[in-house]
Amino acid sequence: MIGALGLLIGSAWFFVKPLIEDMAVAKPNDFPGPGSGSVEVEVENGDSGRAIGATLTDAGIVKTVEAFAAAYESNPNARSIQPGTYALPEQMRAVDAVTALLDPSYRVDLRITIPEGWTVEQVFERIASHLEVPEDKVEKAGTAAAQLLPPEADSNLEGWLAASTYTIPPSGDAEDILIEMVEKTEEALDHLDVPEDRRQEVITKASIVEKEVPEKYRRQVARVIENRLDSCSGDGTLGMDTTLVYAFGKQYSQIPEDELKESPFNTRIHPGLPPNPIGSPSQNAIGAVLDPAEGDWCYFVTINLETQETLFTDDIDEHNENQETYRKYLEKIRSETNGEE
C-alpha cells in the first residue's frame, strides 16, 4: 500500500513539477506601477481596447496588450475613452492606464496655456484656435466672465485672464474657460487679501511692472510707479513706453506724433494710470505692487538688453546719463550687426 502511494505521489510530482517550474520563470504581464516620466500617445477614433493596448505597449506605458485589454473590459466606463493625444507615465499598471485615459487632465490636446503678460486679444486668439471657433464667438463668450469683475473694471477683461495652463473638458467651451481664468485671478487676489475696490488698480500697476522689467527688478519698478504717481517727476505721469506699445502694437519710436498725443495710453503726457491693464500680470508682479521696494527712485532705464541690467535714480541728470549709456549700447549693437568695426 505504501509503495503504491509513493508511486502515485511520484507520478503526480512528475506532472506538477513542470507547471511549478513554468510559474517560477514566467514573467508577470503587468507593470507594478505607479510609473514615471511622461510619453505622449494618440488614441485614434474607433480604437478598440486591444488597439489602444497595442499603442500603449509600443510606447512602454503598459507591459502587455493582454493586461490592458483585461483592464479595459473590467472597467464599465472604458468605452467612453475619447480619441486624442494623451501624456501618460511609462510603466503604469494597466488598470491605472485605463483610469488615466478617462481623466481629461491627461489629454494634451485639451490643454491650453496662457503665458504671463498676454493681452485679451492674444488670449481670445489662442482659445479660438484651440477650440476651432471664430474669434468673435470667443469675444461674445467673455460677457459672462465680465460679470464677475469689480465695477472699476468696467466689464473689460484685460488683465483679469490669469496666466496658467488649463484643462478643457470635452464638453467645455470658451465661456467656461474665460470664467475659470477670471476666477483664478480672483482666487489669487483673495489669497493676497487685496480689497475689491483696489483690485483693478493693483492689476493695472502689476501689468505695467510685468512688461517693463524682469523679475529681479519688479519691486523697484513698483516703487517707481508709486513715486511717480506721487509726482516725484513734478506732473504725476508714469512715462512708461509699455503702455503705448500696448495701445499701438509697435515701439514708441514708430508711433506718429499726432497719434501719440491723442492716445489715453500715453503715460508720458497723461497723469495717473492708463485706462485699463495692459496684459495679464503674474502673481510675482502683483506681489511686487503690493510690496514695493523701499527707495526714492523716480526714473529707470535698462541699459543692456542681453543682461537686462537696469539703473534706477531719483536724479534727472543722472537718468539722462543712463539713457545716453543705453543709446551708446544700441549704437554698438547696430554696428556689430552691420559688420562695422
WOHUHU-V821288 format. One record per backbone hydrogen bond with DSSP energy under -1.0 kcal/mol. CO is the residue of the C=O (numbers start at 1). NH is the residue of the N-H. E is the energy in kcal/mol with one decimal. If there is no record, write none. Layout:
co = [CO CO]
nh = [NH NH]
e = [E E]
This chain:
co = [1 2 3 4 5 6 7 8 9 10 11 12 13 16 17 18 19 20 21 22 36 39 41 43 44 48 49 50 51 52 53 54 55 56 57 60 61 64 65 66 67 68 69 70 75 77 78 84 85 85 86 88 90 93 94 95 96 97 100 103 104 106 108 110 112 115 118 119 120 121 122 123 124 125 126 127 128 134 135 136 137 140 142 145 146 150 151 153 157 160 164 166 169 173 174 175 176 177 178 179 180 181 181 182 183 184 185 186 187 188 189 190 195 198 199 200 201 202 203 204 205 206 207 208 209 214 215 217 218 219 219 220 221 222 223 224 225 226 227 228 236 241 242 243 244 245 251 252 256 257 258 259 263 265 266 266 267 280 282 283 284 285 286 287 299 301 304 309 311 313 313 315 316 317 318 319 320 321 322 323 324 325 326 327 328 329 330 331 332 333 334 335]
nh = [5 6 7 8 9 10 11 12 13 14 15 16 17 20 21 22 23 24 25 26 90 88 86 84 47 52 53 54 55 56 57 58 59 61 60 91 92 68 69 70 71 72 73 74 78 80 81 43 108 109 41 39 36 97 98 99 100 101 103 106 107 87 111 168 166 118 280 123 124 125 126 127 128 129 130 131 133 138 139 140 141 143 146 148 149 153 154 156 160 162 114 112 172 177 178 179 180 181 182 183 184 162 185 186 187 188 189 190 191 192 194 193 198 202 203 204 205 206 207 208 209 210 211 212 213 217 218 221 222 223 293 224 225 226 227 228 229 230 232 231 272 245 246 247 248 249 254 255 260 261 262 263 266 267 269 270 239 117 286 287 288 289 290 291 313 311 308 303 301 298 299 319 320 321 322 323 324 325 326 327 328 329 330 331 332 333 334 335 336 337 338 340]
e = [-2.4 -2.5 -2.2 -2.1 -2.6 -2.6 -2.1 -2.3 -2.7 -1.5 -1.1 -2.7 -2.6 -2.1 -2.5 -2.5 -2.3 -2.0 -1.7 -1.5 -2.8 -2.5 -3.0 -1.8 -1.9 -2.5 -2.4 -2.3 -1.9 -2.6 -2.6 -2.4 -1.3 -2.6 -1.2 -2.5 -3.3 -1.7 -3.1 -2.3 -2.0 -3.0 -2.3 -1.5 -1.7 -2.5 -1.9 -3.0 -2.1 -1.1 -2.5 -2.4 -1.6 -2.0 -1.9 -1.7 -2.5 -2.1 -1.5 -2.1 -1.8 -2.2 -1.6 -4.0 -3.0 -1.3 -2.0 -2.3 -3.1 -2.1 -2.1 -2.5 -2.6 -2.1 -2.6 -2.8 -2.0 -1.2 -2.2 -2.0 -1.6 -1.6 -2.3 -1.7 -1.4 -1.7 -1.6 -1.8 -2.5 -1.1 -3.0 -2.6 -2.7 -1.9 -2.6 -2.2 -2.2 -2.0 -2.1 -2.6 -1.9 -1.2 -1.7 -2.5 -2.3 -1.9 -2.2 -2.6 -2.4 -1.4 -2.5 -1.6 -1.7 -2.7 -2.6 -2.2 -2.4 -2.7 -2.3 -1.3 -2.4 -2.7 -1.2 -1.9 -1.5 -1.7 -1.4 -2.2 -2.5 -1.4 -1.6 -2.1 -2.5 -1.8 -2.8 -2.8 -2.3 -1.3 -1.9 -1.9 -2.6 -2.3 -2.1 -1.7 -2.7 -2.2 -1.7 -1.5 -2.0 -1.8 -1.1 -1.4 -1.5 -1.6 -1.2 -2.2 -2.8 -3.3 -2.0 -2.7 -1.9 -1.8 -2.0 -1.5 -2.2 -2.6 -1.8 -2.2 -1.8 -2.6 -2.4 -2.2 -2.3 -1.8 -2.2 -2.4 -1.9 -1.9 -1.9 -2.3 -2.2 -1.9 -2.3 -2.3 -2.1 -2.2 -2.6 -2.4 -2.5 -2.4 -2.2 -2.8]
